[in-house]
């Protein structure tokens, strides 16, 4: 497959994987491995000082995977910027998946606070990958602010409902000069394939891999979905038509005319 | 003295250092990042930093997330 380039860095995989909600670190590792992903997202949270547990980072090979910390939990730009700075202080490369989701029910990204935070973080030298509503105008603004991707949602986080924002994502893809990563809501390999067939540059998946009895198999299934979709996009899909067009010859029928 | 650690009250003797606190909590400095009164601190460079009455310390780590 052709490679994906984000902020001048080359990736062979077009599937990014989130590390949340897996039943065990083993399940997470096996899903990452089988998916072929090279970018994995992580979150920052307070340590439970009464029960610190072990660190999940020891289960991620930092030579192999680019750690992409997110700003999940941020309700406004200020909180997102604070989390991004903490992630960098923790020794991460300055890559940040910007998430500002003040609404606890649908976890929809706040376009105004996301743009505000993006402007600040780009100035501070971060490579910003913003999770965003599928809004082509906002995608333009984020790109102008200097984000290295745009990441429109297919459906709300964790819903597995697929690409419900198809027409708007098509416009974003048509207009974008940075990679378009469809994030959130992709629940099946067919959804990932659909995003790639539309011309998205990559997808990010978490819940669909974590919320299954077989994360490794699902990881591989998504890998194949993404590869199939990308290949089809590069090959060029045939045009859609309103009326039938026969695939078999319309001559030589075994009947009297 | 009284500290606020991760939003909870935490009682300790005066003069407690960050290194001593992390040890008490059984946390390796390398796996956490700290924020003391809203200023980010590199945990490994600040093991000898003393905490003071009323300090607000956040001890933060990476967890799984999408």
Contacts between the chains, C-beta under 8 A, distances in Angstrom:
chain1	res1	chain2	res2	distance
A	18	B	64	7.7
A	18	B	65	6.4
A	18	B	66	2.9
A	19	B	64	4.0
A	19	B	65	6.3
A	19	B	66	7.5
A	20	B	63	7.8
A	20	B	64	4.3
A	20	B	65	4.5
A	20	B	66	4.7
A	21	B	64	6.7
A	21	B	66	7.7
A	22	B	64	6.3
A	28	B	64	6.6
A	41	B	65	6.0
A	41	B	66	5.7
A	42	B	62	4.6
A	42	B	63	6.9
A	42	B	64	6.6
A	42	B	65	5.4
A	43	B	62	7.1
A	43	B	63	5.3
A	43	B	64	6.9
A	43	B	65	2.6
A	43	B	66	7.8
A	44	B	33	7.7
A	44	B	60	5.4
A	44	B	61	7.3
A	44	B	62	6.1
A	44	B	63	7.4
A	45	B	60	6.8
A	45	B	61	6.9
A	45	B	63	4.8
A	46	B	6	4.4
A	46	B	7	7.1
A	46	B	58	6.4
A	46	B	59	6.7
A	46	B	60	5.9
A	47	B	6	6.5
A	47	B	25	7.6
A	47	B	27	6.4
A	47	B	32	6.2
A	47	B	59	4.7
A	47	B	60	6.8
A	47	B	61	5.1
A	48	B	6	7.8
A	49	B	5	5.9
A	49	B	6	5.4
A	49	B	8	6.8
A	49	B	10	7.7
A	49	B	25	5.4
A	49	B	59	6.8
A	52	B	25	6.3
A	52	B	26	5.9
A	52	B	27	5.5
A	55	B	28	7.9
A	55	B	31	4.3
A	55	B	61	6.2
A	55	B	62	7.2
A	56	B	62	6.3
A	56	B	63	6.0
A	56	B	64	5.7
A	57	B	31	6.6
A	57	B	61	7.9
A	57	B	62	5.2
A	67	B	62	7.8
A	69	B	62	7.0
A	70	B	65	5.5
A	70	B	66	7.1
A	72	B	65	5.4
A	72	B	66	7.4
A	85	B	40	5.9
A	86	B	33	5.3
A	86	B	35	6.6
A	86	B	40	6.1
A	86	B	60	5.8
A	87	B	33	7.9
A	89	B	33	5.0
A	89	B	40	4.6
A	89	B	41	7.8
A	89	B	42	6.2
A	90	B	32	7.8
A	90	B	33	4.0
A	90	B	60	7.6
A	90	B	62	6.9
A	157	B	66	6.8
A	158	B	66	7.9
A	184	B	66	7.9
A	204	B	66	7.3
A	206	B	65	7.9
A	206	B	66	3.3
A	207	B	66	7.0
